[in-house]
Amino acid sequence: MPRARRTSRVRRRRRQLSEADLRLRMAVANGDISELRAWTSDGDVNELDCSGWSLLHLAASRGRERCVRVLLEHGALAAVQDSIGGFTSLHYAAMHGRTRIARLILDCQHSDAVINACSNDGWTPMHVAAHYGRDDFIRVLVDYRAKVDALSDKGTTPLQLALIRNRFSCVNLLLDAGADINIQSGFPLRYSVIKGYLPLGRTLLQRGAEPNLGRPEDGETPLHLAALKNDLNFAKLLYEFGGDVYKRNYDGQTPMATAKMVEDRSRPLLDFLQEESRCCRSLQNLCRLTIRRAIGHTRLDRIHQLPLSTVMLDFLRHKFEDWWCALSMEVQIKFFLQIKEVQSGVRWRRPDEVKALGSVLKEKSDPAMPKLRPRKSGKHATCSQDALKLQEAVRGGKIAPVRSLLQKGLSVNQRCVYGFSLLHGAVVNSQLRCVRLLLEHGACAYVKDYTGGYTPLHFAAKYVLTRIAQVILQYDDSERVVNARGRDGLTPLHIVAACGKEECALQFMRLLLESGATIDPVTDFGFTPLLMAIKFRRYSCIKTLVEWGANVDLEMGLPIRYAVANNDHKLLRILLQNGAQCNYGGPKTGQTPLHLAAMQNNVVLATRLWEYGADCNAKNQSEETPLEVARSVADWDTQCVQFLRDVTYKARSLQDLCRLTVRSQVGHKRLHRLDELDITRVMLNYLKHKH
């Protein structure tokens, strides 16, 4: 479809300004309204300087609202374009977010030549506002009916500029104003997949983005791109919103075939694609996708007008997961078990959780929500009157009624709704005596709930209930209990590394490790307990895990690169003292930690890395050394550049080489045992970098 013809440029006479004109422009820049009024009686308000700027350009860019009003009253033209980039005064108002000036201009001269004026590159004021993230200015332009899908000379729209510049609030405004969410064969959704912006991807899909549009040049759909990036969470999200696992690109490959081609492919992602390729979608998902497509993405915002129940409307909107993506990553990890309890309506819930989760519980307690039938499992799954009494007694910690009901023959391993056993309930409500009593009567410590596959020890880890965990492990300290994995791969060690007070978590962590917990289990989303502790900066937990043999060089040195990238000196010191390698390059760019320190121009980080053996001659995939990287981002006379230049062209001292060699021979798993060496205290301190 051909583009609309660009509005004609308003050309004005330009000349060399006199001294009086220069004083006038200085007065406009300073907002001197009296001198401007005195001049406008006989002067030309549309006169341009050598750069093509009129007085209206100057007043709009400087934010002189009263000067703009006077100039417009005396006939200043808002469609005049400068000779720098072809920008009008409205472009400059959009650049600086001058909303009141924009309203003045548009109230006075509202025409397509003004509100949709194109610069030399085809940028309209809407492009400029989206590029600079001016939310209020976009609202003003929308109110005055500006085009939201105008194309620049390079074929970009304001929505694409907002996405590329990470202006997500502007993205929502433009979508609310009717911007095409599938512009350029689904560019917005593909861009969110490439960048790994999961919340943005969910927002686009909920607003009706088509998940099966292929890239024009190679036919890669968003699901193909998620497979290339080993992004399991994005792949699940795309499949949930209708992503086709059988869709082929121009090479005839499905997403599963693409995932198999990736060298460092994620096994959970490949398993997921294989499973979904073998089985069909559920009937309810097919109904939801069919209804949403029939409505169309331009009318999904009016779905609440349908004569349906609240439950059905929420189901069609995918609303059951909205609040989960709104939470920060820290809250997701800390309360992931609580959130799943709320989703499933589990009976066992601590009173303080109800207050902590506030709005979430209020939303989930919608009276329109249907009653869920308990899943039957075992003899007493029908929840008889005695079974309900037993559950209430366990939750309240009433020992005598619990003992008497168990003596009547009730099963100690009975389950309530969604697979919660009596032992789950006793743990969640911190009833130590009930836990001991249930275990004495044969309660199974390995029982898992139906929602996430979590055992009572998982919940003890979440609430950091060390004494309860000791009792559970006294009765069953087998490997399957200590290393029990939920459906997402989380073990109790993962949870305690991220939850609770750090002092209490340390005791629980030592208890698990002494009981034989695996030190480096990997979850489905690629986290180990060490990475969980690093993410939440729990330094005592990090030290404990490292002392017990946690791998500090996970994923080719990810922990130390994370510490350098986030300028975390304390974490970097812990990792280096415990033998982390300094010369691993990133899997995509080959950047070593020293490269990252050079990019930040941080001489402190660079010095510490060099002391622990960082190679100053290591090259990234662009064949650049840390010194060359530092020179590209900073001046030659900065401390970081000078330090890297000195150490690059100078050999290490013999004592440094000896220290690095000894530490390398000892190995990072045994560095905490250096005190056992039969050498002097001075030598020990030297090997530990204490001097």
C-alpha positions as a printed Julia matrix, in Angstrom:
691×3 Matrix{Float64}:
   0.0     0.0    0.0
   1.59    3.34  -1.01
   2.33    5.88   1.65
   0.35    9.06   1.96
   2.0    11.97   0.26
   4.16   14.01   2.61
   2.87   17.45   3.51
   4.52   20.26   1.59
   7.24   22.16   3.43
   6.58   25.77   4.29
   9.55   27.72   2.93
  10.47   31.1    4.35
  13.14   33.64   3.57
  16.38   33.3    5.57
  18.96   35.99   6.05
  21.83   36.98   8.28
  20.37   38.4   11.5
  21.21   41.88  12.7
  22.28   42.75  16.22
  18.73   43.83  17.04
  17.36   40.5   15.84
  19.9    38.67  17.97
  18.8    40.66  21.04
  15.21   39.8   20.23
  15.98   36.09  20.04
  17.84   36.33  23.34
  14.75   37.98  24.84
  12.52   35.12  23.54
  14.94   32.52  24.91
  14.81   34.23  28.32
  11.03   34.72  28.2
  11.11   38.55  28.06
   7.51   39.12  26.97
   7.63   42.97  27.03
  10.42   43.27  24.49
   8.73   40.7   22.26
   5.44   42.63  22.28
   7.26   45.85  21.42
   8.9    44.22  18.4
   5.92   42.3   16.98
   4.06   45.49  16.08
   6.21   46.04  12.96
   8.44   42.93  12.7
   8.07   39.65  10.76
   7.33   36.87  13.26
   8.12   34.18  10.66
  11.63   35.37   9.84
  14.21   32.57   9.92
  17.82   32.57  11.04
  20.66   30.81   9.25
  19.55   27.42  10.71
  15.96   27.87   9.57
  14.67   28.53  13.09
  11.79   30.93  13.55
  10.94   32.66  16.81
   8.25   30.0   17.36
  10.89   27.24  17.12
  12.95   28.99  19.77
  10.07   29.66  22.15
   8.7    26.1   21.84
  12.07   24.43  22.47
  12.81   26.67  25.48
   9.33   26.21  26.95
   8.37   29.92  26.86
   4.61   29.53  26.88
   3.72   33.23  27.04
   6.04   33.99  24.11
   4.4    31.22  22.09
   0.98   32.72  22.8
   2.1    36.19  21.63
   3.71   34.83  18.47
   0.64   32.82  17.53
  -1.56   35.86  18.1
   0.6    37.78  15.61
   0.44   35.12  12.89
   3.42   32.84  13.52
   3.2    29.7   11.34
   3.49   26.37  13.2
   4.15   24.45   9.96
   7.49   26.19   9.27
  10.31   23.63   9.17
  13.94   24.28  10.0
  16.88   23.44   7.75
  18.58   21.13  10.26
  16.22   18.18  10.09
  12.97   19.58   8.76
  11.44   19.85  12.24
   8.56   22.14  13.14
   7.95   23.88  16.44
   5.62   21.0   17.4
   8.48   18.53  16.87
  10.63   20.47  19.34
   7.75   20.71  21.8
   7.41   16.9   21.57
  11.15   16.45  22.05
  11.07   18.35  25.37
   7.57   17.26  26.46
   5.98   20.75  26.31
   2.33   19.68  26.45
   0.83   23.08  27.23
   2.68   24.67  24.32
   1.43   21.85  22.07
  -2.15   22.59  23.08
  -1.62   26.29  22.32
  -0.26   25.51  18.84
  -2.95   22.97  17.99
  -5.78   25.11  19.33
  -4.59   27.95  17.1
  -3.54   26.04  13.98
  -5.01   22.54  14.04
  -4.36   21.02  10.62
  -2.83   17.89   9.16
   0.17   19.92   8.0
   0.94   20.75  11.64
  -0.01   17.72  13.72
   1.27   15.16  11.19
   4.14   17.22   9.76
   7.01   15.03   8.51
  10.67   15.84   9.04
  13.4    15.05   6.53
  13.4    11.45   7.83
   9.63   11.21   7.8
   9.25   11.57  11.57
   6.01   13.12  12.82
   5.64   14.71  16.28
   4.18   11.34  17.38
   7.45    9.62  16.39
   9.45   12.15  18.4
   7.22   11.82  21.48
   7.45    8.01  21.38
  11.22    8.11  20.88
  11.77   10.33  23.93
   9.1     8.65  26.07
   6.79   11.66  26.45
   3.61   10.0   27.75
   1.62   13.18  28.35
   2.51   14.55  24.92
   1.25   11.36  23.26
  -2.06   11.82  25.09
  -2.3    15.38  23.74
  -1.6    14.25  20.17
  -4.16   11.46  20.46
  -6.74   13.94  21.76
  -6.15   16.04  18.63
  -6.45   12.95  16.38
  -2.85   12.58  15.25
  -1.94    9.5   13.2
  -0.65    6.74  15.49
   0.64    4.5   12.69
   2.47    7.05  10.53
   5.43    5.54   8.66
   8.85    7.16   8.54
  11.15    6.93   5.52
  12.64    3.75   7.02
   9.21    2.24   7.57
   9.09    2.61  11.37
   6.01    3.6   13.33
   5.82    5.36  16.72
   4.98    1.99  18.32
   8.2     0.45  17.02
  10.27    3.39  18.27
   8.69    3.11  21.72
   9.51   -0.62  21.81
  13.11   -0.15  20.68
  13.65    2.61  23.27
  11.98    0.54  26.05
   9.22    3.15  26.53
   6.66    0.61  27.7
   4.21    3.18  29.08
   4.18    4.81  25.64
   3.56    1.39  24.1
   0.41    0.98  26.2
  -0.79    4.47  25.28
  -0.28    3.88  21.57
  -2.05    0.52  21.73
  -4.94    2.14  23.59
  -5.09    4.72  20.78
  -5.44    2.01  18.14
  -1.89    1.41  16.96
  -1.5    -1.72  14.85
  -0.18   -4.37  17.23
   0.83   -6.64  14.32
   2.72   -4.0   12.33
   5.33   -5.41   9.92
   4.17   -9.01  10.29
   4.22   -9.03  14.08
   7.38   -7.03  14.78
   6.37   -5.99  18.36
   5.92   -9.57  19.58
   9.06  -10.84  17.83
  11.07   -7.98  19.33
   9.86   -8.79  22.86
  10.89  -12.46  22.33
  14.34  -11.51  21.01
  14.95   -9.17  23.97
  13.43  -11.58  26.51
  10.8    -9.09  27.74
   8.31  -11.6   29.16
   5.89   -9.06  30.77
   5.8    -7.07  27.53
   5.15  -10.23  25.54
   2.25  -11.14  27.83
   0.81   -7.63  27.47
   0.97   -7.82  23.67
  -0.59  -11.28  23.59
  -3.39  -10.27  25.93
  -4.12   -7.32  23.66
  -4.47   -9.66  20.7
  -1.03   -9.94  19.09
  -0.95  -12.81  16.59
   1.66  -15.37  17.8
   2.05  -17.17  14.45
   3.15  -14.38  12.1
   6.46  -15.19  10.42
   9.35  -12.81   9.81
   9.26  -11.67   6.15
  12.86  -12.6    5.39
  12.97  -16.14   6.86
   9.49  -17.04   8.12
  10.62  -17.37  11.77
   7.64  -17.11  14.13
   7.99  -15.94  17.74
   7.98  -19.6   18.83
  10.94  -20.29  16.51
  12.79  -17.35  18.08
  12.01  -18.56  21.61
  13.44  -21.96  20.63
  16.58  -20.29  19.27
  17.02  -18.38  22.56
  16.28  -21.41  24.78
  13.52  -19.39  26.48
  11.21  -21.96  28.06
   8.99  -19.4   29.81
   8.36  -17.47  26.6
   7.67  -20.68  24.69
   5.05  -21.69  27.26
   3.5   -18.22  27.1
   3.3   -18.26  23.29
   1.78  -21.75  23.29
  -0.79  -20.67  25.88
  -1.91  -17.84  23.58
  -2.13  -20.02  20.48
   1.45  -20.47  19.27
   1.56  -23.19  16.61
   4.22  -25.83  17.31
   3.76  -27.22  13.77
   4.37  -23.9   11.98
   7.33  -24.09   9.59
   9.74  -21.38   8.51
  11.0   -20.94   4.95
  13.53  -23.76   5.52
  10.72  -26.16   6.44
  11.7   -26.35  10.13
   9.29  -26.44  13.06
  10.17  -24.81  16.43
  11.16  -28.24  17.77
  13.56  -28.79  14.86
  15.0   -25.32  15.49
  15.53  -26.14  19.17
  17.41  -29.31  18.25
  19.83  -27.32  16.1
  20.94  -25.09  18.99
  24.19  -26.4   20.48
  23.51  -25.39  24.11
  19.82  -26.23  23.88
  17.81  -26.39  27.08
  16.52  -29.88  27.71
  13.3   -28.67  29.45
  12.45  -26.52  26.4
  12.98  -29.41  24.01
  10.89  -31.71  26.23
   8.12  -29.12  26.32
   8.01  -28.74  22.53
   8.09  -32.5   22.02
   5.26  -33.03  24.5
   3.06  -30.34  22.95
   3.8   -31.66  19.46
   2.56  -35.13  20.46
  -0.67  -34.08  22.22
  -3.61  -31.87  21.3
  -4.78  -28.74  23.08
  -7.48  -29.05  25.71
 -11.03  -28.21  24.68
 -11.22  -25.16  26.96
  -8.03  -23.67  25.48
  -9.31  -24.24  21.94
 -12.59  -22.52  22.86
 -10.75  -19.54  24.37
  -8.49  -19.11  21.34
 -11.41  -19.42  18.92
 -13.49  -16.82  20.78
 -10.61  -14.33  21.04
  -9.84  -14.64  17.32
 -13.5   -14.21  16.43
 -13.66  -11.01  18.5
 -10.47   -9.62  16.91
  -7.61   -7.78  18.57
  -9.14   -4.36  17.88
 -12.19   -5.21  20.02
 -10.64   -7.22  22.85
 -10.79   -4.16  25.1
 -14.6    -4.36  24.87
 -14.81   -7.99  25.94
 -16.36   -6.98  29.27
 -19.52   -5.98  27.39
 -20.3    -9.62  26.59
 -23.19  -11.11  28.65
 -20.95  -13.64  30.39
 -20.11  -14.46  34.0
 -17.08  -12.95  35.71
 -15.28  -16.29  35.65
 -15.77  -16.66  31.9
 -14.64  -13.09  31.22
 -11.51  -13.56  33.32
 -10.81  -16.83  31.53
 -11.09  -15.16  28.1
  -8.74  -12.37  29.21
  -6.13  -14.79  30.62
  -6.61  -12.78  33.8
  -5.69  -15.55  36.21
  -1.97  -14.88  35.56
  -2.01  -11.07  35.3
  -1.0   -10.37  38.87
   1.84  -12.94  38.72
   3.66  -11.07  35.92
   3.1    -7.74  37.67
   5.2    -8.92  40.61
   8.93   -8.3   40.64
  11.25  -11.28  40.19
  12.21  -11.15  43.87
   8.6   -11.38  45.03
   7.91  -14.15  42.53
  10.72  -16.3   43.94
   9.97  -15.46  47.58
   6.24  -16.11  47.45
   5.83  -18.5   44.56
   4.39  -21.18  46.84
   2.01  -18.72  48.48
   0.78  -17.54  45.11
   0.06  -21.07  43.96
  -1.87  -21.68  47.18
  -4.01  -18.65  46.46
  -4.63  -19.82  42.89
  -5.79  -23.23  44.05
  -7.76  -22.18  47.12
  -5.82  -24.46  49.48
  -7.24  -24.77  53.02
  -3.86  -24.64  54.75
  -2.9   -20.97  54.9
  -1.21  -19.03  57.68
  -3.17  -16.0   59.01
  -0.27  -13.6   58.36
  -0.25  -14.59  54.68
  -3.83  -13.43  54.25
  -2.83   -9.95  55.37
   0.41   -9.96  53.35
  -1.23  -10.95  50.07
  -4.15   -8.49  50.54
  -5.35   -7.53  47.11
  -4.49  -10.9   45.55
  -6.66  -12.75  48.05
  -9.44  -10.21  47.58
  -9.38  -10.77  43.83
  -9.34  -14.53  44.19
 -12.27  -14.5   46.66
 -14.66  -13.34  43.94
 -18.15  -14.64  44.87
 -18.65  -15.56  41.22
 -15.79  -18.07  41.42
 -17.22  -21.61  41.35
 -16.53  -24.07  44.13
 -13.77  -26.47  43.15
 -14.36  -30.12  43.91
 -11.6   -31.85  45.89
  -9.5   -34.35  44.02
 -10.17  -37.85  45.27
  -7.2   -39.78  46.54
  -7.35  -42.61  49.03
  -9.96  -43.9   51.42
 -10.85  -40.63  53.14
 -10.62  -38.32  50.12
 -14.36  -37.6   50.34
 -13.66  -35.5   53.48
 -16.11  -37.01  55.97
 -17.12  -35.16  59.11
 -14.37  -36.84  61.14
 -11.8   -36.05  58.47
 -12.77  -32.36  58.56
 -12.49  -32.37  62.34
  -9.04  -33.92  62.07
  -7.92  -31.26  59.6
  -9.19  -28.45  61.84
  -7.5   -29.98  64.88
  -4.17  -30.26  63.05
  -4.43  -26.68  61.84
  -5.17  -25.45  65.37
  -2.46  -27.56  67.0
  -4.89  -29.48  69.25
  -2.94  -32.58  70.2
  -5.6   -34.49  72.13
  -8.3   -34.41  69.4
  -5.72  -35.32  66.75
  -4.52  -38.32  68.77
  -8.05  -39.53  69.48
  -9.18  -39.22  65.86
  -6.1   -41.07  64.63
  -6.78  -43.84  67.16
 -10.27  -44.2   65.65
  -8.62  -45.37  62.45
  -8.56  -42.25  60.32
  -5.73  -42.24  57.77
  -2.76  -40.15  58.76
  -1.97  -39.62  55.06
  -5.41  -38.4   54.01
  -5.51  -35.44  51.64
  -7.72  -32.42  51.41
  -8.33  -30.27  48.37
  -5.48  -30.2   45.81
  -3.46  -32.88  47.52
  -2.52  -31.18  50.8
  -1.86  -33.8   53.47
  -2.23  -33.4   57.24
   1.54  -33.04  57.46
   1.43  -30.15  54.98
  -1.14  -28.41  57.15
   0.81  -28.9   60.36
   3.98  -27.5   58.75
   2.32  -24.46  57.17
   0.69  -23.55  60.5
   3.96  -24.12  62.46
   2.48  -26.83  64.69
   5.64  -28.63  65.83
   3.9   -31.04  68.22
   1.37  -32.04  65.56
   4.19  -32.66  63.09
   5.89  -34.98  65.58
   2.62  -36.77  66.37
   1.74  -37.31  62.71
   5.21  -38.68  61.94
   4.96  -41.04  64.93
   1.73  -42.4   63.43
   3.4   -43.04  60.07
   2.79  -39.84  58.08
   4.71  -39.83  54.79
   7.25  -37.01  54.57
   7.59  -37.36  50.79
   3.95  -36.68  49.95
   3.55  -33.96  47.28
   0.64  -31.63  46.66
  -1.14  -31.49  43.32
  -0.51  -27.8   42.58
   3.27  -27.64  42.41
   4.51  -31.01  43.59
   5.85  -29.61  46.88
   6.54  -31.65  50.01
   6.17  -30.52  53.64
   9.93  -29.86  53.69
   9.47  -27.34  50.86
   7.01  -25.4   53.03
   9.29  -25.66  56.06
  12.04  -24.14  53.91
   9.74  -21.36  52.71
   8.9   -20.29  56.26
  12.42  -21.23  57.54
  11.02  -23.56  60.21
  14.29  -25.18  61.26
  12.96  -27.16  64.25
  10.15  -28.66  62.19
  12.63  -29.58  59.47
  14.82  -31.31  62.1
  11.84  -33.39  63.22
  10.95  -34.36  59.63
  14.53  -35.36  58.84
  14.79  -37.35  62.09
  12.01  -39.6   60.84
  12.99  -39.65  57.17
  16.33  -38.23  56.02
  16.39  -40.16  52.75
  17.69  -38.52  49.59
  14.24  -38.33  48.0
  12.98  -36.15  50.9
  16.02  -33.87  51.19
  16.33  -33.4   47.41
  12.62  -33.5   46.56
  11.88  -31.48  43.42
   8.7   -29.61  42.64
   7.26  -29.51  39.16
   9.4   -26.48  38.4
  12.52  -28.22  39.73
  12.8   -26.28  43.0
  14.29  -28.17  45.94
  14.12  -27.1   49.61
  17.7   -25.8   49.25
  16.61  -23.46  46.43
  13.82  -22.05  48.55
  15.81  -21.46  51.72
  18.53  -19.74  49.66
  16.01  -17.03  48.72
  13.46  -16.87  51.57
  13.35  -15.77  55.17
  15.82  -13.96  57.41
  19.37  -14.73  56.44
  20.5   -15.73  59.96
  17.69  -18.29  60.3
  18.13  -19.47  56.72
  21.78  -20.3   57.42
  20.83  -22.82  60.11
  18.23  -24.41  57.84
  20.72  -24.53  54.97
  23.37  -26.26  57.11
  20.75  -28.76  58.27
  19.9   -29.68  54.67
  23.55  -29.91  53.63
  24.43  -32.08  56.63
  21.5   -34.33  55.71
  22.92  -34.92  52.22
  21.25  -32.25  50.08
  22.67  -31.91  46.57
  24.67  -28.67  46.45
  24.04  -27.7   42.78
  20.59  -28.89  41.65
  19.29  -27.02  38.6
  15.67  -25.92  38.25
  13.68  -25.91  35.02
  14.49  -22.21  34.59
  18.24  -22.76  35.09
  18.76  -21.64  38.7
  20.94  -23.31  41.31
  20.8   -22.46  45.04
  23.97  -20.38  44.6
  22.39  -18.33  41.81
  19.28  -17.8   43.94
  21.4   -16.5   46.83
  23.39  -14.28  44.44
  20.2   -12.86  42.93
  18.97  -11.7   46.35
  22.47  -10.75  47.63
  22.4   -13.1   50.62
  26.13  -13.06  51.19
  26.19  -15.37  54.24
  24.26  -18.0   52.29
  26.68  -17.58  49.38
  29.67  -18.19  51.69
  28.05  -21.27  53.18
  27.18  -22.77  49.79
  30.68  -22.13  48.48
  32.26  -23.7   51.57
  30.17  -26.82  50.95
  31.45  -27.08  47.38
  28.99  -25.1   45.24
  30.32  -24.48  41.75
  31.36  -20.8   41.55
  32.0   -21.12  37.79
  28.46  -22.02  36.77
  27.59  -21.45  33.12
  31.1   -20.38  32.17
  31.56  -17.9   35.0
  28.07  -16.42  35.2
  28.32  -15.5   38.94
  31.5   -13.44  38.58
  30.24  -11.73  35.41
  27.02  -10.91  37.26
  29.0    -9.39  40.15
  31.09   -7.22  37.81
  28.12   -6.14  35.68
  26.21   -5.06  38.82
  29.27   -3.44  40.44
  28.88   -5.7   43.49
  32.29   -5.52  45.18
  31.33   -7.71  48.14
  30.06  -10.54  45.97
  33.1   -10.25  43.71
  35.45  -10.53  46.71
  33.65  -13.65  47.99
  33.77  -15.35  44.6
  37.42  -14.5   43.93
  38.57  -15.57  47.39
  36.86  -18.9   46.83
  38.56  -19.59  43.53
  36.25  -18.24  40.81
  37.95  -18.16  37.41
  38.46  -14.65  36.02
  38.93  -15.49  32.36
  35.7   -17.15  31.27
  34.06  -15.31  28.38
  30.35  -14.86  27.93
  28.72  -17.45  25.64
  27.47  -14.86  23.13
  29.98  -11.99  23.18
  33.07  -13.56  24.71
  33.35  -10.7   27.2
  35.46  -11.68  30.23
  34.9   -10.02  33.62
  37.86   -7.73  32.85
  36.16   -6.65  29.61
  33.01   -5.8   31.61
  35.02   -3.78  34.14
  36.68   -1.91  31.26
  33.29   -1.15  29.72
  32.27    0.48  33.02
  35.63    2.31  33.25
  35.9     0.9   36.79
  39.53    0.8   37.89
  38.69   -0.77  41.29
  37.05   -3.82  39.73
  39.8    -4.09  37.11
  42.52   -3.98  39.78
  40.88   -6.69  41.88
  40.36   -8.96  38.88
  43.98   -8.55  37.79
  45.21   -9.42  41.3
  43.32  -12.71  41.07
  44.74  -13.67  37.69
  42.63  -11.95  35.03
  44.26  -12.08  31.59
  44.78   -8.58  30.16
  45.36  -10.03  26.69
  42.14  -12.02  26.49
  39.99  -11.15  23.48
  36.24  -11.15  23.04
  34.45  -12.29  19.88
  35.18   -8.89  18.31
  38.91   -9.54  18.81
  39.2    -6.71  21.35
  41.31   -6.76  24.51
  40.12   -5.08  27.75
  42.45   -2.14  27.0
  40.88   -1.63  23.58
  37.41   -1.81  25.1
  38.33    0.76  27.74
  39.76    3.11  25.09
  36.51    2.91  23.11
  34.34    4.01  26.05
  36.62    6.42  27.95
  39.36    9.01  27.48
  42.98    7.96  27.29
  43.91    9.67  30.55
  41.39    7.9   32.79
  42.69    5.75  35.65
  41.19    2.55  34.21
  42.86    3.01  30.81
  46.19    3.88  32.43
  46.01    0.84  34.72
  45.17   -1.55  31.87
  47.93   -0.09  29.72
  50.46   -0.58  32.53
  49.51   -4.19  33.29
  49.13   -5.15  29.61
  52.71   -4.25  28.76
  54.23   -5.41  32.05
  54.85   -9.0   33.21
  53.55  -10.21  36.57
  55.97  -10.47  39.48
  57.31  -13.88  40.48
  55.46  -13.84  43.81
  52.12  -13.15  42.08
  52.73  -16.01  39.68
  53.55  -18.32  42.59
  50.39  -17.35  44.46
  48.17  -17.86  41.43
  49.8   -21.22  40.7
  49.35  -22.49  44.29
  45.69  -21.4   44.42
  45.05  -23.04  41.05
  46.6   -26.31  42.23
  44.59  -26.3   45.47
  41.32  -25.83  43.53
  38.34  -23.67  44.45
  36.58  -26.48  46.31
  39.47  -26.75  48.8
  40.52  -23.11  49.21
  38.57  -22.83  52.48
  40.94  -25.5   53.88
  44.12  -23.47  53.32
  44.49  -23.15  57.11
  45.27  -26.86  57.25
  48.51  -26.35  55.29
  51.68  -26.59  57.37
  53.02  -23.14  56.48
  53.54  -19.88  58.35
  50.73  -17.42  59.08
  52.3   -14.83  56.8
  52.28  -17.26  53.89
  48.67  -18.25  54.59
  47.55  -14.61  54.58
  49.44  -14.03  51.37
  47.72  -16.98  49.67
  44.35  -15.64  50.89
  45.08  -12.15  49.48
  44.89  -10.69  52.99
  47.89   -8.43  52.46
